Amino acid sequence: MVFPLNKTASVWKICLILALGAFSMGNAKYSIIQLMPMIAADFQVPLREIQKAVVAYFWGGILGAPLFAIVCRNWNKHHTLVFLSIWCFLGNLSSSFATNAEVLLCLRFLSGMPHGAFLAFAVLSMAQASNKAQVGRYVGVVLLGVSIATVFAAPFNAWIGETQSWQSAFRFVALCDILIALLVHDFLPQERSKPAPVSVRQLLLSLHSKPVWLLLLMEGLITACVTTVWSFSVLILSTHSTTPSNLEFIATMVLAIGFLCGQVLGIYIANGNTHKSIGWSCLATLASSVLIWVFLDNYRIALIGVFLLNSTLLINILIQVHLLHIVSHSRYLVFCLLNGALFIGNFAGSLGAYGVLQWTGKNHSVLILGMVFAFLAVIAWLCLNQINLKSRSLKQPAT
């Protein structure tokens, strides 16, 4: 192992703890979405006021990721993960005591700040703890925690909110956060040697790379494409066809299963040629968007396209593993910005879809926007491929 662990420490034990931490982050991110009507009714405000709190969490994640990368750059990763988990615990617990929409907005912003940083430090810790040949598999399993939270935790929180209260749902999320803090503190092996000091300048030097920026761009574009369709999937599918009454439930299940299947596939292929896999994922995203658009009047085939589109989110795993190969030092800022790019993609996708829908009044315009995002991601990968070809040609010895 590269990471100086105790001999009794199991890599899979570390992987499980970090995956549970990723699950907790995903649980915190999506917990509020299905609770919004209950919170709005309790505060006696329009639903759009609670939607602002959802956006505030995203902004917290975008701004907090680079901030924590700089603040925690010289900390022990073990201590950093405990600190970020406790921050999440306090943020989610205090959110349950919010008395109005304005207070909730501020608390959700603070709750979102450590989200991206925790995932970044978890991935880097896992990469250090695992064998280089198997790093893709372990990193993929860690990130699978977010997918599982998306599929299972959000409905469970909604059930708690309906049967108990929305405050109880937030407290359950906080309970998960403090559990992760205890697991990391007690069971995650600590580094024996003190980390080498890293300056802010060294962090910024890690960004002086076109491939890094292109990968960040692809992360944001693919996430924006999927979120665009995800946000209005039911509205899109019901445009021209005779659809069943339970279409919303069917679409939600297809979205969730597609997302989960994609993550499992990402774990399987992450140890291979990640550069080519990223390119194929970008093409698959574009092809899936076109498939939905072409078969918009046949909701069954369109649902297949929705399934395939959500499975392409496996690119998140592939990009993170690929970055581990091309960035060797001072990775904190790069990986925190990558999670920030994911938040920006979520925000741009949902806001862009709503904007074009209001502007054009046509449901299929949302799909066109998604195809634009996917097409730009393909262009970004072609640029990355060109850079790789040039670097290979320069490395070849002259004959």
N, C-alpha and C positions, 0 to 999 in steps of 0.2 A: 504493500500500500504506500501511496505517496504521503498520506496523512499519518502522522505519528500517533497511532491509537494504542490503547491497551490491548494486549494480545487476546484478552477474553471478549473484546468488543466484536460484535457481528456487524458486517456491513448492512445486512438486511434489517437489523434492529434500528440502525441509524436511518435507513431508507423509510421504514415504517413510521418512525417518529416524525420525520420531515414531511412525509406524505399526509400524516394527520394534521400537521401544521398548515400545509397547503389546503387541506379540507376545511380547516377552521377559517382561513382567509376567504375561501370561496363562499363559505356559509355566511360570513359577515357581509360580503359584497352583495349577495342576492337576497338576503333575508328580508329586506324592507320592501321589495317590489310587490309581493303579493299581500303585504300588510297595509299598503297605502290606503285602500278604501276605509279600513278600520281606523287608521290614525286620523284621516281627514274627518271622519264622522265624530271621533272623540274630541278633536280640536275645533270642530265646527267651522272648517275652512274648505275652500274648493280643492279638488284633487290636485290641481296644478301647483298649489302651494307645497304639497308634500313631495311632488315630483322634483321640486327644487332641491330637496334634501337628498334625493337620489343622485342628482347631478353634482351636488356638493361632495359626495363621497368620491366620485370620479376625479373632481378637481383636487381633492386631498391626495389621492393616489398619484396624480400627475406631478404635483408640486413636491410631495413628500419623498418620492423615490430618489431624485438627485440630491435632495437635502440630506437625507439619511446616509447616502453613499459618501458624502463629504464628511459629515459629522462622525460616522462610525468607521471610517476607513482604517484607523489604526487600532480598533478594538478587536479583542478576541471574538471570533464568530459565534462561539458558544454564548458569550455574554450579550452579543448583539441580538441574537435570536430571542433570548429571554427578555431583554429590554423591549423589543418590538412586540412580543406576545403580551406583555403586561400593558403596554400602551393600548393595544387593541382591546384588551379586557376592560380597561378603564373607560375607553371610548364607547364601547357597546353597552357597558353597564350604565354609564351616565346617560346614554341616549334613552334608556328605559324610564328615566325620571324627567324627561323633557315635558314641559307644561304647555308649550305652544310651538307653532311651526318654525318660528325664527330661532328658538333655542335648539330645536331638533336639527335645523340646517347647520348651525355652527358645530354641534356635536358630531354630526355625520361627517363633516369636513375633517375634523380631528381624527375620527375613527378610520378614515380612509388613508391617512398619511402614511402609516407603516406598511400598507398592503403590498405594494410593489417591492419595497425594500426587503420585507420578510422573504418573499418568494425568491428574490435575487440571491440573498445570503444563504437560503436553504439550498438552492441549486449549486452554488459555489462550494458549500460545505459537503454536499453529496459528491461533487466532482473530485474533491480532495480525498474523500474517504474511500472511493471506489477504485478498482483497477481500471487503468486507462482503456483497456480493450472493451470493458463492459460499462463504461460511463454513460453511454446513451440509454441503456436499459434502466439503470438506476435513476437517472435524471427524469426519464419518462414516467417511472412509477411515482416519483415525488409529485410531478405535475398532474398525474392522474387524480390526485386528491382534490384539485380544483374542479375537475370534471364531475366527480362523484357528488361533490357538494352542489353543483349546478343541477344535477339530475334529481337527487334525493333530498338534500337538506332544505331547499327552498319550499317544496310542498310540505315537508314536515313542519317547518316554521309557520307556514300558513295554517296548518292544522292546530298548532299550539295557539296561534292568535285567535282562531275561531272558537276553540273550546275553552280557552282560558282568557288571555288578553294579549294585545300586541306588546305590552311591557314584558310579559312572561317570555315571549319569543325572543326579544332582545337579550333578556337575562340568560336564556339558554345559550345563545351565541357567546355571551361573555363567559359562561361556564366552560365552554369549549376552549376559549382563549386561555383562561387560567390553567386549564388542564395541560395545554400544550406547553405553557411556560414551566410548569412543574416537571413534565416529561423531559423537556430539553435540559433543564437544570440538573435533574437527578440521573438521567440515563444516557444523555449524549456525551460521548467522550470529549474531553477538553484537549486543546493543543498543549503539548508539553513545552514548546519553545514560544517565546514572545514573538508576535508577528513583526516582520520588518517594517519600519516606519515608511509610510507612503505619503508623499506631499500632494497637495491639490494639483500642482503642475503635472505630476506623474499621472494622476487620474485623467486630466484633460488630454495628455499625450495619447492615451488609449483611444481617443476619439479622432485622432489624425489619421484616419484610414477610410478610404472610399468604400471598401467592402462592408465595414461596420455600419456606416450610414445607410448603405443600400439594404442591409438586412433589417435595420430598424424601420426603414421605409416599407419594406415588404410586410413586416409584422403588422404595422398600422393599416396598410391597404387591405390585406386579406381579412383582418378583423373587421374593418369598416364594411367590406363587401358582405360578409356573413351577417353582421349586425343589421345592415340595411334590409336584407330579406327577412331576418329573424324578427325584426320589430313589427313588420306588417304582413307576416306570412299568411295569416287567416284571411286578411282583407284581399291579398293577392290571389289566393287559391279560390276564393269565392266570386271572382270577377265575372266569369262567363259561363260557368258550368253549374249543373244541378248537383249540389253538394249535400252530404248528410248533415243532420242537425247537430251531431257531435263532432263536427269538423275541427273545432278549436281544440278539443281533447286529443284527437288523432294527430293534428299538426304538432301539438306540444310534445307528444310522445315520439313522433318522428324526429323532431328537432333534438330531443334529449338523447335518444338512442344513437342517432347519427353522430352527435358530438362525442359520446362515450366510445363508440366503435372506432372513430377516428383516432382518439387518444391511445386506444389499445394498439391499433396499427402503427401509430407513431413510436410506441415503445419497441415494437418488433423491428422496425426498419432504422431506428436511430443509430444503431451501431454500424450501419452500412455507409454508402456514399451519400452523405447528407446534402452535398451541393446539388447533385442530380435530383435527389428526392424533393428538395425545395422547389426546383424548377417544375417538376411534374405536379407538385401540389398547387403551384400557381396556375398551371394550365388546367388542372382539374377544377379549380375554383371558377375559372372563366367558362369552361365547358358546362359545369353544373348550372351556372347562371343562365347560359344560353338555353339549356334544356328546359328549365322552368319557363322561360319566356316563350319558347316555341310551342310548348304543350300547355299553355296557360288555360286553354279551354277543356283540358282533360286533367282533373285534379289528381287522379291516381298516378299518372306519369309525372306530373309536377311534384307530387310528394316524394317520388324517387329522387328527383332533382334536389329537393330540399334536404333529404337525407344525405346525399352525396356532398352537397355544399357544406353542411355542418361538419361532415367528417374531415374536410380539408383543413379544419382548425388544428390538425396534427402538426401543421407547419410551425406552431409555437414550440413544440418539442424539438423539431428538427433545427430550427434557427438557434435555439439555446445551445444545443450540442455542437452545432457548427461554430458558434462563437467561441466555445471552449477550445476549439482547434486553432482558431486564427488569432485569438487574443490570449497571450500567455501571461501577462503581468498587469497588475492594477485593473482588474476586471470589474470592480465594484460599480463604478459609474456606468459602464457599458450595460451591465445586466439590470441595473436599476432603471436606466433609460429605456431598455427593452420593455419592461413592464409598464413604464409610462407610455410607450408607443401603443401598447395594447389598450390602455385606458383611452388614449386619444382616438384609436380606431373605433372603440365602442361608442364614444361620444359623437364622432364625426358621422358614423353610420346611422345612428338613430336620429340625430338632428338633421342630417342631409336627407334622409328618407322622408321625414316629416315636411321638410322644406319643399322638396320637389312635388310631393303629394299636394301640398297647399297651392303651389304655383301652377301646376298643370291640371290638377283635378282628375288625373288618370292614374289608376293603380299600377299599370305596367311601367310607368315612369320610374318607379322605385327599382324595378329590375334593371332598367337601363343604367341607373346610377350605380347599382351593384356591379354591372358588367364593366363600367368605366373604371371602378376601383380595381377589379380583377385584371383588366387589361394593363393598367399602369403597373401592377405588381409583376406581370410577365415582362414588361419592358425593363423594370428594375433588375429582374433576374438575368435578362440578356446582357445588361450592362455589367453585372457581377461576373457573368460567364466570360465576357470579353476581357475583363481585368485578369481573371484566372488564366486564360489562354496566354495573355501577354507575359504574366509572371513565369509561367512554365517555359515559354520560349527563351526568356532571359536566363533561366537556370540551366538550360541545356548547354553542354560544352560545345565549343566551336570545333568543327571537323577539319 
